[in-house]
Amino acid sequence: MDKDLSQLGIRTRAVRVGTSRSHEGEHSESIYTTSSFVCDSAEQAAARFSGEEPGNLYSRFTNPSVRMFEERLASMEGGECAVGTSSGMAAINAVMMGLLKSGDHVVCSLNVFGSTILLFKNVMARFGVEASFVSLVDTQAWRAAIQPNTRLFFLETPGNPLTEVGDMEALADIAHQNDALLVVDNCFCSPVLQRPLEFGADIVVHSATKYIDGQGRGLGGAVVGSKALVGGDIYSYARTTGPTMSPFNAWIFLHGLETLSVRMRGHCENAMAVAKWLDQHPAVAKVNYPGLETHPQHALAKKQQSGFGGIVSFEVKGGQDDAWKVINNTQFISITANLGDVKSTITHPATTTHGRLSEEDRELAGITRSLVRVSVGLEEVADLKADLDRGLSLLV
């Protein structure tokens, strides 16, 4: 589509940006399930491989279905460029391997997905990249952790699974004052609720598997930012090493973006209702949800986000056995570590998403054995409360 849609509202761009119709004139975007593309001549092939001429070559790094998704997501995030990847972790890895080298240092928040911590500790460390982990909400700790070789700040906000909220403007200022980049995982909010680039972030990463898809159908990820950063070394790394988003999954995510605004409103409404109900439940010791006025960063969440998201975590009064009792007594909430689905899901972070971390690392991150995480879906709120109460009522 040649028309400039950049000034239209985000809901319009979510439906219209990136559409590229073939000569057949299809209304719904096509899936280009081909491994390679034909050139008209040897001269054209040479020009495309050298980068002198734009055009499709090989679906590892150029595919129309993937490109449509990349253009649409970049527009929604307010970025210049996006690179689709095979998963959210592949997106994070592409950023690290594309931008860092041996001897570099990263500062990362404690409350991130368990695999992200292990990426820094077990993988990047083998390539000579050191990481320090600090509290997401303690800006002075970020400043104190900076070393002469610090190249990058990495964070999730809200954090996983305690929904802590980081001050992106403050952290961007600290990073930029020290010639470092700010990378934000925007998985929990999506561009509908939060656009980190507007608060000074340099790069945004996504697990498209979560809210962007919204129905648990495919794996994918994305990196969004400037043409210089994302379209340069990060794209080059992805092109060379091949953590490729499939055309079919790109088509799924492209259409997931169309309904993202509507779904996120539903997730926010349901999650708020469930969080308020849990906050009054006699078997619950603590509820973590940015929409609650008692949340330590509630005011910051209101500033940075247009909604509070669909993730609620809570601690039961008891230990792991009691947390498992709540999980095991649900009848329709899915026991799975995935999130962002229209179907509500429930998990025990200490033994699933963060189960590979050491006990010490879990304690530093505040992930207790009594913690339960719920990704609140789009079912009836009354049914969700009743399903959670099957186990919670046994603890009273």
Secondary structure, 3 states (H helix, E strand, C coil): CCCCCCCCCHHHHHHHCCCCCCCCCCCCCCCCCCCECCCCCHHHHHHHHHCCCCCCCECCCCCHHHHHHHHHHHHHHCCCEEEEECCHHHHHHHHHHHHCCCCCEEEEECCCCHHHHHHHHHHHHHHCCEEEEECCCCHHHHHHHCCCCEEEEEEECCCCCCCCCCCHHHHHHHHHHCCCEEEEECCCCHHHHCCHHHHCCCEEEEECCCCCCCCCCCCCEEEEECCCHHHHHHHHHHHHHCCECCHHHHHHHHHHHHHHHHHHHHHHHHHHHHHHHHHCCCCEEEEECCCCCCCCCHHHHHHHCCCCCCEEEEEECCCHHHHHHHHHCCCCCEECCCCCCCCCEEECHHHCCCCCCCHHHHHHHCCCCCEEEEECCCCCHHHHHHHHHHHHHHHC
